[in-house]
């Protein structure tokens, strides 16, 4: 029996959400995210993010290379499963695509810092959106995880709603679209 990882929809006090079921027999996971291209061409939101040190960044001014933007939370079981895969992908992509992970945890650094320290991620930034401005920019109540790929011009290429296997060859092919996209 494979694990089914759904999306999380709220930050209630529960430790984890999302219908996670893990098989002790195979350890195989089924990622149920949906690829959506209906927002292609939309501009990256103009939202201010911060890191645990208090450094801020205007998301819309985050560079001139493609961006893989992942909204996640420590209480979201599918998000937690995705993070090591995103860390590995960010390491493989290097400077070609900027991977930005943005926590939607309301407690900000109090949740994010220990989460990263416990897991030893080396390729992911610790950006936070404790007011959920980014989730609101995506229509409010965004299902987590939500991952959006932007080309170098800051225009959306596609988004994945829910969990996704970022360690797969299919993921690498999809991310390469941003490098080939003229905008």
ABEGO torsion letter per residue (X at the ends): XBBBBBBBABABABABBGGBBBBAAAGBBBBABBBBAAABGBBBBBBBBBBAAGBBBBAAAAEABBBBBBBBBAABAAAAAAAAAAAAAAAAAEAABBBBBBBABAAEAAAAAAAAAAAGBAABBBBBBAAGAAAAAAGEGBBOBBBBBBBAAGBBABBBBEBBBAABAAAAAAAAAAAABAX
